């Protein structure tokens, strides 16, 4: 893929084509006005580049604003949905692991003594830890469902 901007445009031209353009400019403008035309073209290119970099920095400042975080995430999701979904899944797994580690037994060691394991505080029925392990208490009295024959 060719470069971007003016260099990408110029890469599409060969040596003979550039020579033909320079000769046509020399014939049309003449040797006296050709250097001034080149300078004015250079100034115009510089002005366009400085204006575009100013707009780019203003847009970057707006996007980097913390209030725009949700819009930036939405744009990232639209650009790379698979990567963002994978990131969300990893974050959810990490949160689930953090929840199960909080319910794990706590081990304490005293200086010169063996480690003592204390059970973790009992979780309330229906918490995230119970749902993950399947130990949730039933919400109501047990019901018997008729068997279909």
C-alpha positions as CSV (number, residue, x, y, z in Angstrom):
1,X,0.0,0.0,0.0
2,X,1.3,3.4,-0.9
3,X,2.1,6.0,1.8
4,X,-0.5,8.6,2.8
5,X,-0.6,12.3,2.1
6,X,1.6,14.0,-0.5
7,X,4.3,11.3,-0.4
8,X,1.7,8.7,-1.3
9,X,0.4,10.8,-4.1
10,X,3.9,11.3,-5.5
11,X,4.7,7.6,-5.3
12,X,2.1,7.1,-7.9
13,X,4.2,9.1,-10.4
14,X,7.3,7.9,-12.1
15,X,10.4,9.9,-13.0
16,X,9.2,10.7,-16.5
17,X,5.8,11.9,-15.4
18,X,7.3,14.3,-12.8
19,X,9.7,15.6,-15.4
20,X,6.8,16.3,-17.8
21,X,4.9,18.2,-15.0
22,X,8.0,20.3,-14.2
23,X,8.5,21.1,-17.9
24,X,4.8,22.0,-18.3
25,X,5.0,24.3,-15.3
26,X,8.2,25.9,-16.7
27,X,6.5,26.6,-20.1
28,X,3.3,27.9,-18.5
29,X,4.8,30.0,-15.7
30,X,8.2,30.9,-17.2
31,X,11.5,30.8,-15.5
32,X,10.8,34.1,-13.6
33,X,7.5,33.1,-11.9
34,X,8.3,29.4,-11.3
35,X,10.3,29.9,-8.0
36,X,7.6,32.2,-6.6
37,X,4.9,29.7,-7.5
38,X,6.8,26.9,-5.8
39,X,7.1,29.0,-2.6
40,X,3.4,29.9,-2.6
41,X,2.6,26.2,-3.0
42,X,4.9,25.3,-0.1
43,X,3.3,28.0,2.1
44,X,-0.2,26.7,1.3
45,X,0.9,23.1,2.2
46,X,2.5,24.3,5.4
47,X,-0.7,26.2,6.3
48,X,-3.0,23.2,5.6
49,X,-0.7,21.0,7.7
50,X,-0.6,23.3,10.7
51,X,-4.4,23.8,10.6
52,X,-5.0,20.1,10.4
53,X,-2.6,19.4,13.3
54,X,-4.4,22.1,15.4
55,X,-7.8,20.4,14.7
56,X,-6.3,17.0,15.4
57,X,-5.0,18.2,18.8
58,X,-8.3,19.8,19.7
59,X,-10.2,16.5,18.9
60,X,-7.6,14.5,20.9
61,X,-8.2,16.9,23.9
62,X,-11.9,16.4,23.7
63,X,-11.6,12.6,23.4
64,X,-9.2,12.4,26.3
65,X,-11.7,14.2,28.5
66,X,-12.9,11.8,31.3
67,X,-16.5,12.7,30.5
68,X,-16.1,11.3,27.0
69,X,-14.9,7.8,28.3
70,X,-18.2,6.1,27.4
71,X,-18.2,7.5,23.9
72,X,-14.5,6.4,23.4
73,X,-15.4,2.9,24.6
74,X,-18.3,2.8,22.2
75,X,-16.0,3.8,19.3
76,X,-13.5,1.2,20.3
77,X,-16.2,-1.4,20.5
78,X,-17.5,-0.4,17.0
79,X,-13.9,-0.6,15.6
80,X,-12.9,-3.9,17.2
81,X,-15.9,-5.7,18.6
82,X,-14.2,-9.1,19.1
83,X,-11.4,-7.7,21.1
84,X,-13.7,-5.6,23.3
85,X,-16.0,-8.6,24.0
86,X,-12.9,-10.7,24.9
87,X,-11.7,-7.9,27.2
88,X,-15.2,-7.7,28.9
89,X,-15.2,-11.5,29.3
90,X,-11.7,-11.4,30.9
91,X,-12.8,-8.6,33.3
92,X,-15.9,-10.6,34.3
93,X,-13.8,-13.7,35.0
94,X,-11.4,-11.6,37.1
95,X,-14.4,-10.2,39.1
96,X,-15.8,-13.7,39.6
97,X,-12.4,-15.0,40.8
98,X,-12.1,-12.1,43.2
99,X,-15.5,-13.0,44.6
100,X,-14.6,-16.6,45.1
101,X,-11.2,-15.7,46.6
102,X,-13.0,-13.4,49.1
103,X,-15.0,-16.5,50.3
104,X,-11.9,-18.7,50.5
105,X,-10.5,-19.8,54.0
106,X,-8.1,-17.3,55.6
107,X,-4.7,-18.7,56.7
108,X,-2.9,-16.9,59.5
109,X,0.6,-17.7,60.8
110,X,2.0,-16.6,64.1
111,X,5.8,-16.2,64.4
112,X,7.3,-19.7,65.3
113,X,3.9,-21.5,64.9
114,X,2.2,-23.6,62.3
115,X,-0.3,-22.0,60.0
116,X,-3.8,-21.9,61.3
117,X,-6.7,-22.0,58.8
118,X,-9.9,-20.4,59.8
119,X,-13.1,-20.9,57.8
120,X,-14.3,-17.9,55.9
121,X,-17.4,-16.1,57.1
122,X,-20.5,-17.9,55.9
123,X,-22.0,-16.3,52.8
124,X,-25.6,-15.4,52.7
125,X,-27.8,-17.8,50.7
126,X,-28.2,-16.7,47.1
127,X,-24.9,-14.7,46.9
128,X,-22.6,-14.8,43.9
129,X,-20.4,-17.4,45.6
130,X,-23.4,-19.7,46.2
131,X,-24.6,-19.4,42.6
132,X,-21.1,-20.3,41.3
133,X,-20.8,-23.4,43.5
134,X,-24.5,-24.4,43.2
135,X,-24.9,-24.3,47.0
136,X,-27.8,-21.9,47.0
137,X,-30.6,-22.6,49.4
138,X,-34.0,-23.0,47.7
139,X,-36.2,-19.9,47.9
140,X,-39.3,-21.7,49.0
141,X,-40.5,-25.1,50.2
142,X,-39.5,-28.1,48.1
143,X,-42.0,-28.9,45.5
144,X,-42.5,-32.3,43.9
145,X,-43.1,-32.3,40.3
146,X,-45.3,-35.1,38.8
147,X,-43.3,-37.5,36.7
148,X,-44.6,-37.8,33.1
149,X,-45.1,-41.3,31.9
